[in-house]
Amino acid sequence: MIGPLRLYQVIIIIVAILTISFVYHRLRSKKTTPATFGLWIVAWIVILFFAFKPNVSDPLAGVFGIGRGIDLLLIVGLLLSLYMNFRLYIKFDDLNQQINNLVREIAIKNEIELDEDE
């Protein structure tokens, strides 16, 4: 049974509701896929589970030689954030390269058209 809610649990509930509703709105407007929506739902269910049952992660933390389960959750969260940052960096770098190539092609095409007009 769950006792009285702690402040961090209330905050996590509010953030989860806001995030899920935002992703749902993006799904309805076809800006995200059902798979991405499902991934966010699962992620927030896991976050909510550990918010209400933080001691469940203690045995898993022991397997990795980490003292407390909350420390394991923070480390995993940090590593996931770093991984997502890296993936975004790669995507932005690829987009930057594509834009540079497109601008170069347009500039060359415009130069050729100007030469033909003379």
C-alpha positions as CSV (number, residue, x, y, z in Angstrom):
1,M,0.0,0.0,0.0
2,I,1.2,3.5,-0.8
3,G,1.3,6.0,2.1
4,P,1.1,9.7,1.9
5,L,2.8,11.2,-1.2
6,R,6.1,12.9,-0.9
7,L,6.9,16.1,-2.8
8,Y,9.1,14.4,-5.4
9,Q,6.4,11.9,-6.2
10,V,3.9,14.6,-6.8
11,I,6.4,16.4,-9.0
12,I,7.1,13.2,-11.0
13,I,3.3,12.6,-11.4
14,I,2.8,16.1,-12.8
15,V,5.8,15.9,-15.1
16,A,4.7,12.5,-16.3
17,I,1.1,13.7,-17.1
18,L,2.4,16.8,-18.9
19,T,4.9,14.9,-20.9
20,I,2.5,12.1,-21.9
21,S,-0.1,14.7,-22.9
22,F,2.5,16.6,-25.0
23,V,3.6,13.4,-26.8
24,Y,-0.1,12.4,-27.2
25,H,-0.8,15.8,-28.8
26,R,2.2,15.3,-31.2
27,L,0.8,11.8,-32.0
28,R,-2.6,13.2,-32.8
29,S,-1.1,15.9,-35.1
30,K,1.1,13.2,-36.8
31,K,4.3,14.8,-35.6
32,T,5.4,11.6,-33.9
33,T,4.9,7.9,-34.5
34,P,2.9,5.4,-32.4
35,A,6.1,3.6,-31.6
36,T,7.7,6.8,-30.2
37,F,4.5,7.5,-28.2
38,G,4.6,3.9,-26.8
39,L,8.3,4.3,-25.9
40,W,7.5,7.5,-23.9
41,I,4.6,5.8,-22.2
42,V,6.8,2.8,-21.1
43,A,9.5,5.2,-20.0
44,W,7.2,7.2,-17.8
45,I,5.6,4.1,-16.4
46,V,9.0,2.8,-15.4
47,I,9.9,6.2,-13.9
48,L,6.6,6.3,-11.9
49,F,7.2,2.7,-10.7
50,F,10.6,3.6,-9.3
51,A,9.3,6.8,-7.8
52,F,6.8,4.8,-5.8
53,K,8.9,1.7,-5.2
54,P,12.6,3.0,-5.1
55,N,13.8,0.1,-3.0
56,V,13.0,-2.3,-5.8
57,S,16.2,-1.2,-7.6
58,D,18.4,-2.0,-4.6
59,P,19.1,-5.7,-5.5
60,L,19.9,-4.7,-9.1
61,A,22.3,-2.0,-7.8
62,G,24.1,-4.6,-5.7
63,V,24.7,-6.7,-8.9
64,F,26.6,-3.7,-10.4
65,G,28.5,-3.0,-7.1
66,I,26.5,0.2,-6.4
67,G,25.3,0.8,-2.8
68,R,21.8,2.1,-3.3
69,G,19.2,1.6,-6.0
70,I,18.6,5.4,-6.4
71,D,22.3,5.8,-7.2
72,L,21.9,3.2,-10.0
73,L,18.8,4.9,-11.3
74,L,20.7,8.3,-11.4
75,I,23.7,6.8,-13.2
76,V,21.5,5.0,-15.7
77,G,19.5,8.2,-16.3
78,L,22.7,10.2,-16.8
79,L,24.1,7.7,-19.2
80,L,20.9,7.6,-21.2
81,S,20.9,11.4,-21.3
82,L,24.5,11.5,-22.5
83,Y,23.7,8.9,-25.2
84,M,20.6,10.9,-26.4
85,N,22.8,14.0,-26.5
86,F,25.3,12.2,-28.6
87,R,22.7,10.9,-31.0
88,L,21.3,14.5,-31.4
89,Y,24.7,15.8,-32.0
90,I,25.2,13.3,-34.8
91,K,21.8,14.1,-36.3
92,F,22.6,17.9,-36.2
93,D,26.0,17.3,-37.8
94,D,24.4,15.2,-40.6
95,L,21.8,17.9,-41.2
96,N,24.5,20.6,-41.3
97,Q,26.4,18.6,-43.9
98,Q,23.3,18.1,-46.0
99,I,22.5,21.8,-45.8
100,N,26.1,22.7,-46.9
101,N,25.9,20.3,-49.8
102,L,22.5,21.7,-50.9
103,V,23.7,25.3,-50.7
104,R,26.8,24.3,-52.6
105,E,24.7,22.7,-55.4
106,I,22.3,25.6,-55.6
107,A,25.3,28.1,-55.8
108,I,26.9,26.0,-58.6
109,K,23.6,25.8,-60.5
110,N,23.0,29.5,-60.2
111,E,26.5,30.3,-61.4
112,I,26.0,28.0,-64.4
113,E,22.7,29.8,-65.2
114,L,24.3,33.2,-64.9
115,D,27.1,32.1,-67.4
116,E,24.5,30.9,-69.9
117,D,22.6,34.2,-69.7
118,E,25.7,36.2,-70.8
